[in-house]
Amino acid sequence: MKRITRNFAGALGIYLMVFFPGFAASQAQETSFHNAPASAKEMKNPYAGQQGASSKATYHLRCARCHGENGEGSGNIPALATGKAQSATDGELFWYITKGDVNNGMPSWQTLPRAQRWQIINYVRVLGGSKPGSPRVATTPDEAVAVAVNAPPPKAPFTDYRFEKPGVVRKITLNDLPAPFATNSAGNSPKLVPRPQKAWPQVPSGFKVELYATGLKEPRLIRTAPNGDFFVAESKSGEILVFHGITADGKPERTETFATGLNRPFGINFYPPGPNPQWVYVGNTGSVVRFPYQNGDLKARGPAEHIADVPAGDGHWTRDIQFSLDGKKMFVSVGSASNVDDSDTTPAEKNRADVLEFNPDGSEMRIYAYGIRNCVGLAVNSKTGELWCSVNERDALGDNLVPDYITHVQDGGFYGWPWWYMGGHQDPRHKGKHPELKDKVITPDVILHPHNASLELTFYDGKQFPAEYQGDIFAAEHGSWNRSVRVGYELIRVPLHQTGHASGEYEDFMTGFVVDNGHVWGRPVGVTVAPDGSLLVTDDGSKSIWRISYTGK
Ligand code: HEC
């Protein structure tokens, strides 16, 4: 572009017409972000997902003195990490910062090179985290492929899909955690592709994997009923399915729809605990309901009875359910509404990022544990009675922060979110808040790889696997989006060493779902133990249920 020598307003008008051809025509049109023209809205960020370290530095040099180091804003200078800026498109932001609003104190940045303006926008996205509905720093699957080809091997103990392999034992400790923003934050959601012809899930030697069922809609949580039937949540279509039996060639003997018309069901459990349940409890996204049940029922024998409302709305929608061994208490996990909004000042976060406790009739709700960002899977250890949880931690702090985790959950325990995270680290987006909570943040039993997306977990109490597996945890890792080279997409084993306690180690157990850094064909969600001691694993990527058996060969 030629140097601008004429008066500012005239030059700006020409500039805008050159780069936003629709500007003159659409100027008068009402649009969402500072009346940006439609052509600006549509403009694509040519640097999406390619922010170098310089984007952060440029933001700090040019914008932070007014909008704050973390885009928090101050006085009448608007926040950029939240609010309107996060719902604008990259093109609208580019248009706005180019033009500025000099009369209102926002400088024009048109003399800043275009590349720098786009990269600042990338950093504004990083500051925004993954707030629901906000656009993210996008990497297209094709761009992502190249990222992994060029990426150096990860530094242990961190890893990525290229190095996941059945039998590899991992251990991440608090000392391994990098500083926030040590790397940029990726928007690397996978593209789902059909299973390539030669691809099949990989397990340690001595085990084999068969396809138990396929052609499902969106199989999520799977739980074994006391009589050995498998209950599966088809969350998107609002159904609960029942799979009965395993034939000689490893397929279900019968498949039935137990209940329909539910609202994103996920958690399923049987009450009272023991061999003769009377009810099937289901966790909708906004409520807990129960159906009358007798062993062997393949269809609900009565309508759903409402038990309790649970908070719902934006954000994490899964609700899992467990009962204490004595049947006196019901636990329901409710994830946060946002990535990392301040729950003090955000009404939508009330009673979220918690494990809630109720009586089984839905009365006497209280917060059992808090600051657990998104406990997707709940399980009770039948030997110790402890409640355990599989948790998704927060995004937008870099490739190797914050670790997901698996832990036993303490009554009254605080797990850090949103102001802190494990190790007494303050979230940089909440500097200075709640100093009194720093030392209360519980270190989880098992620190998982950051961005793994750890979902359902179960204790292995079957008789088929070798004795050393008795009492171990298996957990399904759905796989990352907020990481430049993808990680997760596997089933992991957490050894409890026949002690009931974790040592912090975990092991890759079933892998092989990733094609390349842009494309995957499978995503583990649920895991349960079958009556014969094999494991069933739901996969909402290939819409299947896999069965892992031990053959000893
Ligand atoms: C000298 C202080 C100052 C600096 C430096 C500054 N801004 Fe602003 N910015 C403002 C003010 C004041 C406003 C509000 C203008 C108004 O009221 O319309 C604003 C508004 C904005 C908005 C609109 C937000 C909204 O919610 O409507 C964006 C986006 C923005 N600035 C981005 C940036 C970026 C990116 C940089 C760095 C390249 C930057 N600003 C540098 C003062 C500043």
Residues whose N, C-alpha, C, O or C-beta is under 5 A from the ligand:
A	BS01	HEC	R62 C63 C66 N76 I77 P78 A79 K84 A85 I97 D101 N104 G105 M106 P107 W109 I120
